[in-house]
Amino acid sequence: MKRIFLIDCPGVVYHRNNDSESDAVLKGVVRVEGLEDATQHVGPVLDRVKPEYLRRAYRIKSWTDHEDFLGQLAHSMGKLLKGGDPDLNTAARIVLYDWQRGKIPFYTLPPGYSDLPHDVEPAAAVAADGATADNQQQQPGQQLFAEAVTAGHAAAEAGAMPE
């Protein structure tokens, strides 16, 4: 029993032939520091992550596209080029590092789960007074996986301070 070693690793991420370059970067197959232009890979991050998590993590109120987001982030972090222009590439690298290290909260529900209870139709999810129907009809013990991740948890994961 003295010669048993337990080796833990984060897992193996396989690069598939049909993966885009952005998929490879987001999976961590490609190193961020080796990218010529990191800005092109931030769009998929913005598409996957809920905007509220990005707002809390980076304190950016709203943005129109990934270049606007990176420009605001670069200004807020003081990452500027000569002449005061935002350094979008450096800001993009920061976002990609945060993505790969788990500082940006992201999750997907397991197959077969949804945000709504099984007995609630999607059209009936929002009641007339604005409250969700699942809060009104939820029975004891009927809690969904997605409800376990609250705004406070997401902010804590992102390293954001409470507003």
Buried (B, 14 or more C-beta within 10 A) or exposed (E): EEEEEEEEEEEEEEEEEEBEEBBBBBBBBBEBEEBEEBBBBBBBBBEEBBEEBBBBBBEBEEBEEBBEBBBBBBBEBEBEEEEEEBBBBBBBBBBBBBBBEEBBBBBEEEEEEEBBBEEBEEEEEEEEEEEBBBEEEBEEEEEBEEEEBEBEEBBBBBEBEEE
